[in-house]
Amino acid sequence: MSPEEIQQIFFVECEESLAAAEAGLAACRAGTQDADTVNGVFRAVHSIKGGAGAFGYGALQAYTHTFETLLSDVREGLVEIAPPLIDLLLRALDTLADHVEAAREGGDAPDDAGLIAEMEGAMAANAGNAPQSAAPAPSPVEEPVQVDAQAAAASDDEEDLEIDLDALLDDLTADFDAPGSPAEAPQGESWQLHLRPRAGAMRNGNEPLLMLRDVAELGGTCLHCDVGQVPQLDSFDVAQGYLGWTFAIPDTVSEERVRDIFDFIGDDCAIAVGADERIPDVELDAAATPTAAPSPAVAASNGNSQPQEAGAPAPEEARPLQSVETSAPVGADANTPPTGGKPAAAAGAQPASQGAGQSIRIDLYKLDRLIDLVGELVIAQAMLVQRLDGVHVNASEELSLLESLTRDIQESAMSIRAQPIASVFSRVPRILRDLATSTGKHVRLEVHGESTELDKTVIERLGEPLTHLIRNAVDHGIEKAEDRIAAGKSPEGTLTLAAEHRSGRIVISIADDGAGINRKVVLAKAIEKGIVGPDAQLSAEEIDNLIFAPGFSTAAQISNISGRGVGMDVVRQNVKDLGGRITIESTPGKGTAFILTMPLTLAISDGMIVNVGDQTMVVPLAHVVESLRPGEGDVKGLGSQRQMLNVRGQFIPVITLGRELGAACNATTPEEGVLIVVDTESAGQAALLVDDIQDQRQFVIKSLATNFRPVEGVAGATILGDGRVALIVDVDGLVACALPSHERQAA
């Protein structure tokens, strides 16, 4: 795995850790302040700190160290969890997210001096409750120990090789006393920690010495460094781990707190606790099993070990460890970047056969390629069915099996791309905190259906529209505290996010309990900007939709939140690009809801293939309620322009599909064709008149806007089994365009 890949994994895990910390702090704010919740936040921040130090992100590491220390005091009960502290921790987490983004993009680190001072102040205010410990201050990290392997190999002097290895071991044990002066345990009661990193720790990019430094920062004193497994130079393997350590830990430090340091290295580091405990020698790989040297001084002359040199440290010597200066893991490849977090997906992982719930990281390009190939498989299957349709071949069972397997493969591939919408909703608390600072409006967030899953591409492209809608709801929708009190409302506004599956699509609602849309102001502003004429007679729905007009804004002044008229029109366009629709429901004095209706996936769907004149079209099956041929008296006239279909006592409008899309329809009356009853979000049910229904099958969605241009009433195109291109009907858009606003409101 290349350094760039390891680094990318680090940033992915940073996002996961930030999300976990956000969820934990949100639970604390809601009243769940148990040890598990606080420990979860601590571990998330601790993981980021470890990786930051390993990759050399100094600003990120320094900031996270202060953050982690405050969280450590919180979980030790030294700092009380109170609303002001939770607010501080949330602001600290926001800045930590900025630090991670700056490290990822290579930009300047955010100004964190003020927050660091606040966090240190929170700790200082409770310093009197802290137990006294003799933990030494962390020393600055020195340059890593570099071993020039090429220069050593090029040397013809074997004695020089011996000196080089001696020098390396001296560097690694530079903080130990001369032989004969054993380490002294720290003053007061203590317990012993034994640890030995295994070879897997090196291969997976972890850096054990960074963890040793963390142990020393907790007050640990190294009593013994076991160098007995260091081999002769000709057997030395940079991918192995040879050293083990024994620490004396003050009783004021809990075992759990120490083990947290090693939680992300997993089984790649053996740990034991107790004065009588010892960790067995590390099992080295068979291909690289060295001959253990009797001492760190190793000679290479004729393959025979020479006697130990005077003054060389004996294996059993020990001395107090003040700090670990080197940042290179013992036996680690100099070309492999160390990480203190969980850089490799395999770190500490068990084989997949040992239990469920295993996961691997897949490059998104490979996943997209799989989806494309599944789409081509669907097209090939449709071509085969159509090719054999007129051939007298008894292959119905084989074709049914092929269709079933194709559908199973498609559903499995789609499920791989499906992700919960919680990844988008999790960004909202920070947006609300930023808006509270800039507007002075405090908003309570309610979330429903965050586990609802949809395609990863849809989720990624939903972020910007949702951000615009949330900022608009807080800035324009929710009133100021004094206005809300005067209206008999709570001074704190409420924003509700909800997601649910409905008829094969996902419906997302962003609702506020504000003042609602002031339609008089909206209409006056639209007339002022020339968007509509001064004598325009518009329905309430049409006035609401004016806010999506380019350049429209009702803000009194331009700010960094709104006022430039470049927000809501972008929202509608982004939603349309995803094959979705956005509608508004607003009640004066009670609030406004923006409802987004999105496809579950942008790749493959089910549809009904219909004929309209010489054209073949696809009606998405998610909208279809039923299809029927009307009987005598089922269709009634409404005025001179509209026909209504009686469906079990309910009258719904009839829309001629060909006429709306500019195609010649052979069926001029409902009795001559087939009516497809469809359900829409904005206009209820309607009946589409087509010539006949050809088939029902899966289709691969191709973007019409990318390959041609957007067409009103058309959601995209697909390739049929005979190679022809068929248009996919945008049912919501087509019905909305075909029906006047008063008919849509009645529906």
VOGU-3710 file (C-alpha; in Angstrom, 3 decimals, decimal comma):
1> mspeeiqqif> 0,000/0,000/0,000  1,461/3,348/-1,032  1,896/6,267/1,411  -0,777/8,193/-0,479  -3,271/5,355/-0,033  -2,510/5,092/3,684  -2,933/8,834/4,031  -6,249/8,730/2,212  -7,470/6,011/4,581  -6,451/8,241/7,490
11> fveceeslaa> -8,657/11,075/6,238  -11,584/8,721/5,603  -11,290/7,501/9,173  -11,047/11,105/10,352  -14,471/11,704/8,823  -15,817/8,636/10,610  -14,274/9,760/13,901  -15,700/13,279/13,514  -19,155/11,837/12,851  -18,878/9,578/15,903
21> aeaglaacra> -17,764/12,489/18,099  -20,597/14,662/16,753  -23,141/11,955/17,584  -21,690/11,498/21,061  -21,745/15,200/21,898  -25,277/15,476/20,534  -26,273/12,653/22,882  -24,585/14,490/25,771  -26,551/17,623/24,937  -29,756/15,548/24,909
31> gtqdadtvng> -28,978/14,268/28,405  -27,165/10,990/27,706  -23,917/11,607/29,575  -22,919/8,092/30,603  -19,360/6,789/30,541  -19,791/4,927/27,240  -20,878/8,083/25,423  -18,024/10,195/26,794  -15,501/7,428/26,124  -16,743/7,202/22,545
41> vfravhsikg> -16,057/10,896/21,976  -12,628/10,562/23,620  -11,650/7,594/21,452  -12,721/9,392/18,282  -10,566/12,433/19,056  -7,710/10,212/20,252  -7,702/8,321/16,937  -7,372/11,545/14,981  -4,525/12,672/17,219  -2,570/9,464/16,662
51> gagafgygal> -2,758/9,649/12,888  -2,015/13,382/12,847  1,232/12,847/14,723  2,230/9,966/12,482  1,771/11,960/9,287  3,453/15,070/10,675  0,409/17,329/10,852  1,784/19,328/13,754  -0,990/21,908/14,064  -3,675/19,211/13,970
61> qaythtfetl> -1,832/17,097/16,519  -1,215/19,998/18,921  -4,829/21,139/18,797  -6,172/17,595/19,172  -3,872/16,993/22,139  -5,517/19,839/24,064  -8,962/18,674/23,008  -8,166/15,104/24,065  -6,783/16,241/27,423  -9,990/18,114/28,208
71> lsdvreglve> -12,058/15,061/27,255  -9,812/12,919/29,441  -10,543/15,188/32,410  -14,246/14,956/31,619  -14,312/11,168/31,622  -12,166/11,064/34,768  -14,801/13,224/36,468  -12,437/16,180/36,959  -14,494/18,508/34,765  -18,271/18,535/35,151
81> iapplidlll> -20,418/17,995/32,070  -22,623/21,073/31,889  -24,333/22,883/28,978  -21,542/25,530/28,696  -18,919/22,779/28,506  -20,888/20,858/25,864  -21,147/24,034/23,787  -17,388/24,469/24,128  -16,770/20,874/23,063  -19,043/21,275/20,036
91> raldtladhv> -17,201/24,418/18,963  -13,918/22,609/19,518  -15,163/19,758/17,317  -16,100/22,210/14,551  -12,587/23,621/14,631  -11,162/20,099/14,627  -13,120/19,428/11,428  -11,568/22,593/9,948  -8,124/21,330/10,966  -8,732/18,005/9,232
101> eaareggdap> -9,937/19,758/6,086  -6,883/22,044/6,110  -4,589/19,028/6,445  -6,392/17,240/3,624  -6,298/20,211/1,248  -2,856/21,442/2,295  -4,218/24,846/3,372  -3,520/27,022/6,369  -4,609/25,699/9,730  -7,557/27,576/11,305
111> ddagliaeme> -6,987/30,058/14,109  -7,469/27,934/17,214  -5,695/30,024/19,858  -8,934/31,256/21,383  -10,462/27,793/21,656  -7,280/26,293/23,068  -7,287/29,026/25,723  -10,934/28,263/26,541  -10,251/24,533/26,840  -7,200/25,122/29,020
121> gamaanagna> -9,271/27,495/31,117  -11,931/24,824/31,615  -9,238/22,406/32,777  -7,530/24,995/35,004  -10,806/25,810/36,741  -10,915/22,218/37,974  -7,167/21,727/38,500  -7,654/21,439/42,243  -9,640/18,236/41,748  -6,928/16,569/39,690
131> pqsaapapsp> -4,739/13,926/41,329  -1,087/14,832/41,602  1,120/12,779/39,344  4,735/12,827/38,365  4,038/12,639/34,635  6,879/14,271/32,732  6,174/16,914/30,155  6,250/15,596/26,589  9,456/16,297/24,780  9,501/17,599/21,229
141> veepvqvdaq> 9,735/14,996/18,510  13,168/14,706/17,023  13,952/13,714/13,486  13,387/10,010/12,756  16,348/7,664/12,958  17,455/7,052/9,385  19,313/3,864/8,390  21,077/4,165/5,051  20,760/0,574/3,922  22,420/1,164/0,566
151> aaaasddeed> 25,496/2,747/2,134  25,759/-0,121/4,601  25,463/-2,707/1,856  28,109/-0,946/-0,212  30,648/-0,969/2,600  33,364/-3,592/2,278  34,450/-3,207/5,877  32,546/-5,663/8,080  33,695/-3,851/11,171  31,941/-0,722/9,881
161> leidldalld> 28,722/-2,743/9,646  29,120/-3,766/13,268  29,606/-0,178/14,363  26,583/0,973/12,342  24,297/-1,527/14,082  25,760/-0,651/17,464  25,123/3,008/16,767  21,548/2,255/15,783  20,874/0,333/18,981  22,578/3,038/21,013
171> dltadfdapg> 20,247/5,592/19,435  17,217/3,464/20,196  18,228/2,981/23,842  19,912/6,340/24,352  17,811/7,171/27,380  18,937/4,120/29,388  21,556/4,179/32,134  24,861/2,379/31,996  24,855/-1,266/33,010  24,436/-1,913/36,649
181> spaeapqges> 22,039/0,898/37,513  18,550/-0,606/37,432  15,535/1,647/36,956  13,742/2,952/39,970  9,981/2,684/40,129  8,121/6,003/40,442  7,358/7,298/43,902  4,098/5,971/45,389  2,029/2,966/44,365  2,218/1,745/40,784
191> wqlhlrprag> 1,370/-1,185/38,549  3,270/-2,732/35,663  2,445/-2,745/31,972  4,189/-5,113/29,552  3,877/-4,639/25,819  5,487/-6,036/22,698  4,526/-4,836/19,175  4,279/-7,647/16,648  5,416/-7,566/13,050  1,888/-6,824/11,858
201> amrngnepll> 2,089/-3,419/13,527  4,944/-2,477/11,212  3,367/-3,888/8,083  0,121/-2,029/8,732  1,874/1,298/9,194  1,389/1,780/12,942  4,074/3,469/15,015  4,484/1,850/18,439  6,958/4,457/19,680  4,335/7,183/19,378
211> mlrdvaelgg> 2,187/5,086/21,677  5,090/4,668/24,095  5,364/8,423/24,200  1,680/8,623/25,136  2,303/6,127/27,947  5,179/8,289/29,189  2,934/11,363/29,107  0,549/9,567/31,465  3,399/9,219/33,963  4,687/5,810/32,913
221> tclhcdvgqv> 8,332/5,002/33,633  10,126/2,426/31,503  11,625/-0,233/33,792  12,970/-2,497/31,098  13,508/-2,591/27,330  13,946/-6,148/26,059  16,457/-6,175/23,191  17,159/-9,885/23,412  15,460/-10,647/20,107  17,491/-8,200/18,011
231> pqldsfdvaq> 19,166/-10,482/15,420  22,464/-10,403/13,607  22,679/-7,834/10,874  22,482/-10,368/8,052  19,179/-11,590/9,508  17,712/-8,180/10,301  14,251/-7,650/8,753  12,888/-4,129/8,603  9,305/-5,473/8,584  9,661/-7,237/11,941
241> gylgwtfaip> 9,353/-5,965/15,495  12,026/-7,043/17,928  11,683/-4,955/21,114  9,454/-5,221/24,172  8,925/-2,788/27,070  7,899/-2,893/30,711  6,455/0,271/32,268  5,607/1,260/35,826  2,278/3,119/35,728  1,085/5,320/38,645
251> dtvseervrd> -2,010/4,070/40,436  -3,711/7,365/39,580  -3,881/6,205/35,942  -6,486/3,549/35,199  -5,769/0,481/33,105  -8,576/1,421/30,724  -6,981/4,784/30,058  -3,690/3,126/29,124  -5,336/0,484/26,955  -7,163/3,233/25,043
261> ifdfigddca> -3,781/4,280/23,661  -3,463/0,913/21,923  -7,109/0,392/20,960  -6,548/1,057/17,271  -3,506/-1,221/16,880  -5,617/-4,246/17,816  -3,948/-7,635/18,056  -0,738/-6,302/16,512  0,551/-5,366/19,971  0,575/-7,856/22,855
271> iavgaderip> -0,248/-6,298/26,245  -0,140/-7,762/29,752  -0,669/-6,215/33,185  0,900/-7,257/36,497  4,325/-7,530/38,123  4,465/-11,295/37,592  3,242/-11,221/34,016  5,481/-11,506/30,994  4,680/-11,475/27,281  6,201/-14,353/25,306
281> dveldaaatp> 8,677/-13,578/22,600  7,075/-12,318/19,422  6,481/-14,941/16,764  8,490/-13,862/13,737  7,578/-14,735/10,172  9,063/-18,056/9,096  10,723/-16,466/6,107  12,528/-13,994/8,299  13,270/-15,910/11,509  16,583/-14,598/12,798
291> taapspavaa> 19,079/-16,073/15,187  18,739/-14,169/18,421  21,874/-12,323/19,403  23,251/-12,605/22,925  23,756/-8,868/23,023  23,045/-5,785/20,960  26,674/-5,757/19,769  26,717/-7,933/16,701  29,679/-8,803/14,511  29,398/-10,037/10,960
301> sngnsqpqea> 32,937/-11,413/10,525  32,744/-14,861/8,882  29,220/-15,180/10,314  30,538/-15,631/13,883  29,411/-13,465/16,781  32,202/-11,736/18,653  32,193/-11,202/22,414  30,172/-8,356/23,803  32,074/-5,090/23,767  32,847/-3,320/26,978
311> gapapeearp> 30,267/-0,753/27,866  27,518/-2,252/25,691  24,133/-2,356/27,452  23,088/-5,752/28,706  19,627/-7,060/27,771  18,309/-6,935/31,314  19,362/-3,390/32,137  16,662/-0,773/32,767  16,377/2,897/33,399  13,600/5,511/33,603
321> lqsvetsapv> 12,233/6,631/30,217  11,577/10,374/30,148  10,494/10,554/26,519  10,806/8,607/23,305  12,726/10,839/20,940  12,770/8,852/17,715  9,648/8,836/15,552  10,640/5,827/13,447  9,390/2,407/14,593  12,072/-0,102/15,426
331> gadantpptg> 12,500/-2,381/12,463  10,175/-0,311/10,282  10,933/0,420/6,681  12,139/3,971/6,247  10,016/4,235/3,123  6,825/3,315/4,950  5,132/6,309/6,632  4,142/5,599/10,218  0,637/6,213/11,401  -0,637/6,330/14,917
341> gkpaaaagaq> -4,286/5,876/14,050  -5,909/3,060/12,067  -4,256/3,638/8,716  -4,684/0,246/7,192  -8,047/-1,383/6,744  -6,544/-4,671/7,824  -5,179/-3,371/11,128  -6,400/-5,606/13,868  -9,018/-7,120/11,562  -10,099/-10,713/11,860
351> pasqgagqsi> -10,601/-12,965/8,850  -14,025/-12,604/7,306  -14,827/-16,223/8,059  -14,598/-15,606/11,803  -17,720/-13,516/12,022  -20,216/-11,299/10,307  -20,064/-7,548/9,993  -16,682/-7,448/8,236  -16,082/-4,644/5,778  -13,490/-3,560/3,254
361> ridlykldrl> -12,807/-0,266/1,505  -13,402/-0,213/-2,230  -12,223/2,438/-4,630  -15,266/4,340/-5,892  -14,116/4,053/-9,496  -14,229/0,258/-9,248  -17,729/0,394/-7,810  -18,936/2,758/-10,530  -17,414/0,455/-13,116  -19,342/-2,478/-11,608
371> idlvgelvia> -22,608/-0,521/-11,812  -21,919/0,363/-15,453  -21,269/-3,280/-16,288  -24,469/-4,340/-14,535  -26,311/-1,770/-16,647  -24,798/-3,241/-19,809  -25,831/-6,698/-18,582  -29,424/-5,492/-18,211  -29,370/-4,115/-21,766  -27,834/-7,332/-23,127
381> qamlvqrldg> -30,481/-9,404/-21,350  -33,239/-7,240/-22,870  -31,686/-7,620/-26,327  -31,546/-11,391/-25,948  -35,182/-11,599/-24,887  -36,274/-9,449/-27,820  -34,101/-11,375/-30,299  -35,596/-14,713/-29,213  -39,142/-13,346/-29,042  -39,952/-14,309/-32,613
391> vhvnaseels> -37,828/-17,443/-32,722  -39,390/-20,827/-31,987  -36,928/-21,856/-29,307  -38,040/-23,495/-26,079  -35,870/-21,416/-23,768  -38,446/-19,838/-21,501  -36,977/-21,404/-18,354  -33,451/-20,309/-19,253  -34,597/-16,775/-20,021  -36,519/-16,598/-16,745
401> llesltrdiq> -33,424/-17,773/-14,873  -31,259/-15,212/-16,685  -33,733/-12,453/-15,854  -33,847/-13,501/-12,197  -30,040/-13,640/-11,917  -29,676/-10,296/-13,662  -32,107/-8,688/-11,244  -30,349/-10,227/-8,234  -26,977/-8,953/-9,449  -28,445/-5,512/-10,069
411> esamsiraqp> -30,045/-5,328/-6,631  -26,841/-6,493/-4,941  -24,763/-3,937/-6,824  -27,216/-1,182/-5,941  -27,182/-2,196/-2,283  -23,395/-1,775/-2,222  -23,789/1,841/-3,298  -26,655/2,507/-0,878  -25,778/4,622/2,158  -27,906/6,042/4,972
421> iasvfsrvpr> -28,857/9,671/4,585  -27,543/10,222/8,115  -24,190/11,119/6,527  -25,866/14,236/5,087  -28,024/15,003/8,108  -24,971/14,809/10,403  -23,631/18,058/8,904  -26,702/20,033/9,910  -25,888/20,620/13,621  -22,732/22,486/12,712
431> ilrdlatstg> -24,595/24,577/10,115  -27,148/25,525/12,781  -24,395/26,458/15,249  -22,765/28,708/12,656  -26,125/30,307/11,830  -26,857/30,851/15,522  -23,626/32,843/15,769  -24,378/34,988/12,711  -28,161/35,468/13,147  -28,679/35,149/16,893
441> khvrlevhge> -31,448/32,602/16,267  -31,268/29,383/18,254  -32,842/26,442/16,480  -33,597/22,981/17,807  -33,078/20,145/15,337  -35,391/17,151/15,002  -34,385/14,306/12,689  -36,546/11,417/11,487  -35,635/8,563/9,164  -31,867/9,155/9,191
451> steldktvie> -31,333/5,428/8,490  -33,143/5,710/5,149  -30,772/4,536/2,414  -30,274/5,840/-1,106  -27,609/5,864/-3,776  -24,198/7,240/-2,795  -24,156/9,607/-5,795  -27,503/11,086/-4,782  -26,274/11,533/-1,195  -23,088/13,289/-2,287
461> rlgeplthli> -24,986/15,748/-4,491  -27,675/16,431/-1,893  -25,308/18,290/0,435  -25,382/21,651/-1,342  -29,187/21,831/-1,883  -29,854/20,885/1,737  -27,394/23,502/2,982  -29,159/26,207/0,957  -32,578/25,142/2,219  -31,486/25,044/5,855
471> rnavdhgiek> -29,832/28,477/5,673  -32,956/29,839/3,980  -35,206/28,319/6,668  -33,221/29,896/9,515  -32,628/33,268/7,870  -36,066/33,814/6,259  -38,420/31,311/7,845  -37,795/31,240/11,592  -38,531/34,523/13,364  -36,380/36,258/15,952
481> aedriaagks> -36,915/35,245/19,559  -38,899/38,370/20,485  -41,195/37,959/17,460  -41,806/34,314/18,288  -42,666/35,165/21,897  -45,091/37,840/20,689  -46,737/35,233/18,433  -47,128/32,828/21,348  -44,322/30,504/20,251  -41,252/29,178/21,980
491> pegtltlaae> -38,280/31,551/21,624  -36,298/28,647/20,177  -37,208/27,654/16,631  -37,543/24,078/15,420  -36,161/22,635/12,207  -37,335/19,160/11,250  -35,502/16,910/8,805  -37,287/13,765/7,678  -36,626/11,084/5,083  -38,724/8,110/4,002
501> hrsgrivisi> -39,200/5,692/1,143  -42,410/6,217/-0,755  -43,487/4,450/-3,961  -39,949/3,528/-4,954  -38,603/7,030/-4,381  -37,190/8,861/-1,383  -38,996/11,877/0,027  -36,950/14,349/2,077  -38,653/17,115/4,042  -37,037/20,247/5,496
511> addgaginrk> -39,666/21,948/7,643  -39,522/24,924/10,016  -42,076/26,303/12,470  -41,533/29,896/11,417  -43,807/32,565/10,011  -44,395/30,896/6,655  -44,033/32,536/3,257  -45,368/36,088/3,132  -47,007/35,852/-0,274  -47,786/39,577/-0,518
521> vvlakaiekg> -44,126/40,455/-0,070  -43,028/37,734/-2,498  -45,456/38,873/-5,208  -44,523/42,545/-4,743  -40,813/41,729/-5,002  -41,407/39,610/-8,131  -43,311/42,469/-9,777  -40,570/44,913/-8,771  -37,891/42,721/-10,378  -39,950/42,162/-13,510
531> ivgpdaqlsa> -40,314/38,426/-12,936  -44,104/38,685/-13,365  -46,322/41,429/-14,690  -48,109/43,864/-12,373  -51,520/42,483/-13,402  -50,592/38,818/-12,924  -53,204/36,685/-11,200  -51,307/33,921/-9,451  -52,402/31,131/-7,148  -50,799/30,633/-3,746
541> eeidnlifap> -48,726/27,738/-5,145  -47,477/29,822/-8,059  -46,495/32,665/-5,729  -44,573/30,243/-3,536  -42,670/28,940/-6,546  -41,539/32,471/-7,412  -38,768/32,103/-4,840  -37,088/29,671/-7,253  -36,817/32,351/-9,947  -33,217/33,355/-10,798
551> gfstaaqisn> -32,207/36,564/-9,033  -35,172/36,538/-6,650  -34,569/37,477/-3,003  -36,601/39,141/-0,287  -33,622/39,841/1,995  -33,505/43,453/3,188  -29,714/43,498/2,928  -27,010/41,346/1,436  -25,172/39,178/3,948  -22,989/36,105/3,911
561> isgrgvgmdv> -26,172/34,044/4,350  -28,570/35,450/1,766  -29,587/38,428/-0,295  -27,885/37,871/-3,643  -30,656/35,790/-5,232  -28,363/32,897/-6,142  -29,603/30,159/-3,860  -33,058/28,741/-4,410  -32,816/28,589/-8,201  -29,593/26,605/-7,798
571> vrqnvkdlgg> -31,389/24,285/-5,386  -34,155/23,534/-7,878  -31,677/22,976/-10,713  -29,540/20,631/-8,618  -32,593/18,628/-7,615  -33,753/18,424/-11,242  -30,291/17,254/-12,303  -30,724/14,352/-9,903  -34,028/13,431/-11,506  -36,040/14,803/-8,592
581> ritiestpgk> -38,588/17,497/-7,871  -39,007/20,075/-5,121  -42,328/21,364/-3,844  -43,340/23,855/-1,152  -45,999/23,642/1,542  -46,386/26,836/3,550  -48,962/27,985/6,085  -48,783/31,634/7,230  -47,833/31,822/10,890  -47,119/28,099/11,197
591> gtafiltmpl> -44,129/27,409/8,996  -42,851/26,162/5,664  -41,794/22,764/4,390  -39,647/22,070/1,329  -40,259/18,553/0,035  -37,673/16,885/-2,191  -38,725/13,796/-4,123  -35,621/11,950/-5,299  -34,900/8,691/-7,130  -33,364/5,940/-5,044
601> tlaisdgmiv> -30,655/5,452/-7,642  -29,416/7,162/-10,778  -28,509/3,966/-12,593  -31,151/1,244/-13,022  -34,887/1,183/-12,394  -38,079/-0,658/-13,360  -40,440/0,711/-15,944  -43,436/0,086/-18,158  -42,604/0,174/-21,892  -45,457/1,884/-23,802
611> nvgdqtmvvp> -46,125/2,808/-27,418  -47,227/6,309/-28,390  -47,619/6,530/-32,148  -44,258/5,601/-33,690  -42,452/6,310/-30,403  -41,596/3,949/-27,564  -41,489/5,491/-24,097  -40,857/4,324/-20,545  -43,101/5,161/-17,584  -41,221/4,553/-14,279
621> lahvveslrp> -42,966/1,778/-12,424  -42,614/3,644/-9,124  -45,373/6,023/-10,268  -47,715/3,431/-11,768  -50,810/2,523/-9,740  -52,685/0,458/-12,336  -53,475/0,232/-16,042  -56,925/-0,253/-17,588  -59,100/0,089/-20,648  -62,048/2,351/-19,762
631> gegdvkglgs> -65,537/1,002/-20,222  -68,574/2,852/-21,476  -69,413/5,773/-19,203  -66,091/5,664/-17,305  -64,826/8,869/-18,962  -66,689/12,158/-18,473  -66,069/15,570/-19,977  -65,113/18,574/-17,847  -65,566/21,740/-19,861  -64,267/21,734/-23,415
641> qrqmlnvrgq> -60,642/20,824/-22,694  -60,575/18,191/-19,985  -61,680/14,589/-19,678  -61,993/12,845/-16,314  -61,733/9,121/-15,595  -63,996/7,550/-13,004  -61,864/5,135/-10,965  -64,089/3,476/-8,391  -65,964/6,678/-7,642  -62,941/9,018/-7,810
651> fipvitlgre> -62,520/11,270/-10,850  -58,966/11,893/-12,032  -57,808/13,941/-15,082  -56,886/12,223/-18,339  -53,634/13,417/-19,985  -52,707/12,403/-23,535  -49,028/11,464/-23,286  -48,256/11,932/-26,972  -49,778/15,410/-27,156  -47,818/16,633/-24,116
661> lgaacnattp> -44,502/15,356/-25,503  -45,088/16,293/-29,119  -45,621/12,790/-30,489  -48,449/11,682/-32,761  -50,744/9,430/-30,723  -52,869/6,901/-32,642  -55,431/6,707/-29,831  -57,442/9,947/-29,929  -59,953/8,941/-27,246  -59,478/6,997/-23,987
671> eegvlivvdt> -61,647/4,169/-25,331  -59,204/3,594/-28,210  -56,098/3,237/-26,063  -54,885/2,264/-22,619  -54,978/4,466/-19,535  -52,126/4,221/-17,011  -53,075/5,590/-13,601  -50,039/7,283/-12,055  -49,429/8,884/-8,674  -47,553/12,200/-8,330
681> esagqaallv> -46,312/14,247/-5,410  -47,766/17,619/-6,407  -50,967/16,758/-8,279  -52,233/13,511/-6,836  -53,328/10,892/-9,362  -53,759/11,259/-13,123  -54,381/8,909/-16,074  -51,896/8,868/-18,982  -53,372/7,907/-22,362  -51,096/5,691/-24,514
691> ddiqdqrqfv> -51,676/3,486/-27,546  -50,727/0,230/-25,826  -48,393/-1,356/-23,286  -45,484/-3,323/-24,727  -43,678/-4,765/-21,726  -42,479/-4,260/-18,168  -38,739/-4,536/-17,512  -35,668/-2,936/-15,997  -34,059/-0,049/-17,825  -30,718/1,725/-17,553
701> ikslatnfrp> -31,067/5,476/-17,041  -28,989/7,692/-19,321  -28,834/11,446/-18,755  -30,530/13,366/-21,540  -29,075/16,677/-20,344  -25,519/15,328/-20,598  -25,917/13,791/-24,047  -28,411/16,238/-25,590  -30,241/18,896/-23,597  -32,941/19,026/-20,872
711> vegvagatil> -36,487/18,377/-22,151  -39,546/19,354/-20,119  -41,508/16,284/-19,067  -38,617/13,903/-19,819  -36,433/12,485/-17,029  -33,841/10,811/-19,264  -33,452/8,111/-21,881  -32,658/4,424/-22,106  -31,544/1,877/-24,693  -34,085/-0,765/-25,640
721> gdgrvalivd> -33,415/-4,376/-26,521  -33,468/-3,612/-30,251  -30,925/-0,809/-29,837  -33,410/2,059/-30,133  -33,448/4,977/-27,702  -36,603/5,475/-25,624  -37,497/8,527/-23,554  -38,189/8,111/-19,833  -41,250/10,082/-18,777  -40,883/12,571/-15,900
731> vdglvacalp> -44,314/11,812/-14,505  -44,319/14,565/-11,863  -43,109/17,222/-14,285  -45,386/16,183/-17,118  -48,542/16,163/-14,984  -47,601/19,492/-13,381  -47,203/21,083/-16,825  -50,385/19,525/-18,229  -52,721/20,557/-15,397  -53,563/24,163/-14,521
741> sherqaa> -52,668/25,187/-10,973  -56,276/25,146/-9,751  -56,668/21,538/-10,912  -53,434/20,540/-9,134  -54,675/22,226/-5,961  -57,998/20,422/-6,229  -56,162/17,134/-6,711
//
